Amino acid sequence: MSDISEADRANRHVSVRTKFFYGSGAAAEAAIGIVFNTFNFLFYNNVLGLSGTLTGLAVTIAVIFDAVSDPVMGSISDRWRSKLGRRHPFLYLSAVPLGLCFFAVYSPPPGLEQFGLFIWFTVFTIGLRISLTLYHVPHLALGAELSDDYKERSVIYAYNSIFMMVGGSIAFFAAWTWFGSAEGGISEPKNFLMVGLFIGVLACIVVLLSAHLTRDQIPLLKRVSDDLPPFSLKQLALDIWSCFQNRNYVWLLLGLLCFSATSGVREAMGAYVNLFFWELEPNQLRYFALATPLAFTIAFIITPKLNDRFDKTWTMVGGVAVLVLAAVTPVSLRLLGLLPENNHAAIFPTLMVFIGIFYGAGAVLNISVMSALADVADDHELNTGKRQEGIFYSARTFVGKTTSAFGLLIGGIAIDLIGWPTGVSSADQVADQTIFNLGLIDGPIAAVPSLFAIYFYGRYSISKKRYREIKAGLKTRAYR
């Protein structure tokens, strides 16, 4: 039970301060994610010479460990009883391992051969991913617990999304600035070590601050249900099975599954495409971080209004559709010979525009999906009497991460199949056909699964009207 009544909770307004410090934690996760996704293939494959297949396999193994740990973490945190509530103990616990493992990923001992590099990368990426799980799942569940209001939930996750942009943009800009100015650039392993140290320390500090500055909300959050059975693997399986009985939840997961397949492939290819397909310099690439603030700010402002006016279903569908078009259009135009050469003055501004659209649409999609999952958790509580945000968000991340892992593996295999040479620093060192194939995989081929995501998100059916009915049902039960 909560320390406040259900009626008071339903009418409680979440302060800007709480939304701010809750959302700020996402900056750490985004900084870790954007740097890892941007540089892990470039560092291990192109700089250290680990094969693309083994690089992709290492990440895939780690992400599968991460994905399996998500529902375990969700189920445990749903049941955790402590003076710090259900979620905060894990937020505090995650901070130091997160920073240490991230630093270790970019500081392998010198002289390691293929197998040694593979083991080092795999072990510390597993540690990094599990540390992220300790933070990510309770953090998302905490956001759902802060408010029961249909629109305000979108606002809370909008704060989360805007801080993801801030953290990701700062990390992206700082990393490429460093590589553009440091001696040896992207060819010098020590430069990656410094990036790992900076981002690792920054992420640790931000997570601790976010957890500490939202602890005043602990007495206002819902407590563990008295009838919720203790944690066990059997109970975990039953919890997950119970989630999958909700049809709207299944549609959200299927949409995520398809979208994550696209994301995984593009994450593996991203740095290669920017450096060799578009032939951009590190000092140019850093400015991509400046394309996202305006896009995220617009998404922050309009998404709650779009969800309120059109319902979350159509906001999610529109978000995916715009995002796919933004990802595919510039690469496809280049493959068709409809864009000028890479040294033309129009190329960089054109890419900046499409990147802004891509991240803006991604923010709209993310805010809407996170808010929709909170509504599904309410629907589940109405049907079963159990409050289990943790298991809902963790099962969602399990599906997304597992699918993304296979996308990363496919991307790594593709790098080997197209014959990508290691140790290259410019497009002049790569065959034209290899670069063409790189663009073909990153653009049109990678986008295909997301077309199915549009269909699945379109099947989600908790409208604003239906949510009012769910909320009324929960309110009636609370007064009994």
Secondary structure, 3 states (H helix, E strand, C coil): CCCCCHHHHHHCCCCHHHHHHHHHHHHHHHHHHHHHHHHHHHHHHHHCCCCHHHHHHHHHHHHHHHHHHHHHHHHHHHHCCCCCCCCHHHHHHHHHHHHHHHHHHCCCCCCCCHHHHHHHHHHHHHHHHHHHHHHHHHHHHHHHHCCCCHHHHHHHHHHHHHHHHHHHHHHHHHHHHHHHHCCCHHHCHHHHHHHHHHHHHHHHHHHHHHHHHCHHHHHHCCCCCCCCCCCCHHHHHHHHHHHCCCHHHHHHHHHHHHHHHHHHHHHHHHHHHHHHHCCCCHHHHHHHHHHHHHHHHHHHHHHHHHHHHHHHHHHHHHHHHHHHHHHHHHHHHHHCCCCCCCCCCCHHHHHHHHHHHHHHHHHHHHHHHHHHHHHHHHHHHHHHCCCCHHHHHHHHHHHHHHHHHHHHHHHHHHHHHCCCCCCCCCHHHCCHHHHHHHHHHHHHHHHHHHHHHHHHHCCCCCCHHHHHHHHHHHHHHHHC
